[in-house]
Amino acid sequence: MKKLINKPDDVVTEALQGMAAAHPDLLRVSFGPNYIVRADAPVQGKVALVSGGGSGHEPMHGGFVGMGMLDAACPGDVFTSPTPDQMIEATKAVDGGAGVVHIVKNYTGDVMNFEMAAELARGEGIEVEAVVIDDDVAVQDSLYTAGRRGVGTTVLAEKICGAAAEEKQSLQQVAELCRRVNVNGRSMGMALTSCIVPAAGTPTFQLGEDEIEIGIGIHGERAGSGGSWPRRVRSSRAWRLRSSRTSRTRKATRCSRS
């Protein structure tokens, strides 16, 4: 994989500058702290949606800022959670008086920092509801999480709840809808190649030409150890995982609804 990078330390800043230059009609970008808001924020009388996470997962989350999706996104450094000051400033920038929903992927740093930001926002009189997304069925605990990881369902939650917010549904309605999306959403990652973190400049792991990694996390972390199902398989045998993964998904869904 080839990338156009001037300096690894400048990747996030330059990416944000590029977004601001390319889409001034759709969004505004703040620097120090870094966050992205829709161009017409705050929208009075509308519940605002805020999400965020480490950079390196684009278009998550900044690419989903706009009408019908997120009102704000907080990009951290590459694979690093954004900070509470980013989150509180983004929350204040998009609050239109109807409250704010924080959509949080279940990674330890994200959860902790969004909790702190929510407390700060409530202290300033802003109503905040936080929903943690934990849809990954590949692993119960990982390097970055306690419980299931938050991955693909986050995008669905941002779109579905963003549409509800545009309809001027209440804070409680939008937050409850987000929780329903999470309960009914399940995903599992698969990698054909390794990611390359800009600061490292080399692949995080190696895969053979005929191998795929099943159950991988969004930072390149492995699915976990001690499992009864294979993590790395020949691409020609990937179909054999279907029945075991379907069973695990159904079990996870039953647990979430109990």
N, C-alpha and C positions, 0 to 999 in steps of 0.2 A: 504494500500500500504506500503510495507516494502522497505527501502533503506539502502545502506551501506554508512554511513557518519561518518567520524572521528570527525570533528568539523564543525559546520555550516559556520564559518568564512573562512574555507579552501576549501569549495566545489568547487569554480571556479578554483582556482589555481591547486588543485589536479586533476580536470577533464582535464585541459590543459596539465598537466604533463603526464597523462595517454594517451592522444592523441599523444603526442610527442613520447612516448615510443612505442606505438602500431603501428604507421604509419610513421616512419622516411623516407620511400621511397616515400610518397605521400605529406607530408607537413612539414613545419617548424613552430615552435611556439616561439614567442617572449614574454618575461616577462618584465614588467616595461618600457613601457606600454604593456598590453596584446594584442596580435593579432596573427592570424594564416595566413600563406601564403602557396601557393602550392610550392612543393619542388623545381621546376625549375624556380621560379619567380626571376626576371622579365623576361617575354618572349618578346624579342625584336620584334617590329613591330606589336604587337597584342594589341587590346584594352583590358584593364584590368577591371574586375568587382570586386567591393568592396561592402560588405553589413555588417550588424551587428545589434546588439540589446542586450537587457538584457539576461543574462543566465537564464536557467530554461525552455527553449523551445527546447532543443536538440531533433533532430540533427541540428535544426536551430542555428546558421548559419555555425558554424565550420565544421559540418559534410558534408557540401556541397562544401568544398574547394577542388579543383582539376581540372584536365583537363576537359574542356567542361562545367564547372560550374563557381564557384567563384574563383578569384585569391587570395582574402583575405577576412577574416571575423574578426570583432571586437566584442569580447564578453564583455559586461558589467557585473556588479554584478547581482545577481538574481533579475529579474524584474526591472532592472535599466539600463537606456541608457548608452552605452559606451561614453567615453569622446572625445572631439575634438583631443586631443593629440594621442589617439589610432588611430583615423581615418586618421589623416595626416601622421603618421608614416607608417601605412598600405598602404596608397595611394602611398607614395614615394617608398616603398619596392617593389611594383608590377608594377610601371610605366615602360613600355617598349618603350616609345616614341610615342605611338599612341593615348594616352589619357586614361582616366579612367572614368567609369560609376559608380556612387554611386546609389545603389538600396536601397531605404529608406522606411521602413514601416511607415505609417502615425500615429506616436505617437509623442506627442509634444516634448519630450526630444530628440528623434532620429532626428527629422526634424531640430531642432535648432542646435544640435551639428554637424550634417553632413553639414549644411549650413556654419558653421564656418570653418570646416575642408576644404571644397571646396574653400572658399576664401583664406585660407592659402596656399593651393596647387597651386591655380592660381598665387598667389604672388611669388611662386617658379618656375613658368614657366610650370606647368603641366596643360594640358587641362582637365577639369572636366565637365561632364554632370551629373546632378542629376535627378532621377526619383522617385517620391513618389507613393507608392502603397497604394490604398485605396479601397479595394474590398468588405468589409464586409457590407452586406445589412441589418443586424439586427438592426442597430442603426445609427443615424446621428451624434450624439455627445456622448462622454463618459467621464469617469474619466480621461482617458489618452489622449484623442484626441479632435481636432476640425474637424468635418467632419467624414467620414466613417473610420473605423479602417483598418489597413493593416494586412492581415493575409495570407490565403492559396495561393493566387495568387502570393505571393512573391516567393514561391518555383518554380512555373511555369516560372516566369520571369527569375530567376537565371539559370534555365536549358536551356530555349529557347535562351536567350541572350548569355549565355555561349557558346552554339553551334555556334551562329553567330560570336562571337568574335574569336573562334578557326578557322573559315573560313577567318579570317583577314578582316572582314567587317569594315567599317570606324566607327569612334566615333559617328558621326551623325546617321549612319544607325543602330548601336546597340542601341543607346538611343531612337530613334524613334520606333524601334521594341519593346523595353521595355514599352514604353507608349501605344502602341497598345495592348500589352498583358494585361496591367492594365485596359484599357478601356473595353476590352472584358471579363474580369475575374470578377466573383462574388462568394462570399462564405458566409456561415453562420455557426457559431459554435454550437456545442452540447456537453453537458457533462453528463456522466453517474455517475461520482463521482467528488468530489472537489480535486483540487490540494492541496499539503501541502508544504508551503514555509519552507525551512530548518531552518531558524532562528526562525520561529514561532513553528514548530513542531506539529501543529494541523490543521485540515481542515479549509479552508477559509470559507466554508459554509456547510450546511448540506442538504443532499438529502435523501428522503425516498427510500426504496428498490425498489419501483415501480415508481419512479419519474425520469425524465430527465430534464435538464435545456437547454432551447432553446435560441439561440442568445447570448451565453456567450462569453466573450472576452478571450484572451490568458493569462491574468493575473488572471482569475477567477472573473472578474467584471461582474455584471449583465447586461442584455441587455438594461436596461433603464427603466424609469417609465413613466406612462401615455399612454402607447401604447394601440392599440386596439386589439392586439393579445396576447395570454398567453405566459408567459415566462417559467413557470414551469408547466409541464403537466404529467399526468399519462402516462407511456410508452405505454399502450394499446391505447391511443388516439392520439399519435404523428402524425399519418397519416392525421389528420384533418388540420394540419398546411400547408399541401402541396399547396393548392390553394391560400391561402393568401400570402405565401412566394413567390410563382411564380409571382404573381402580383407585389409584391414589387420589385423583381429582375428586371422585365421588366421595371418598372418605373425608377429605378436607372440607368439602361442601357441607356434609352432614354435621361435622364438628362446629362449623361456623354458625349453623342455624340452631344448634342445641342451646 
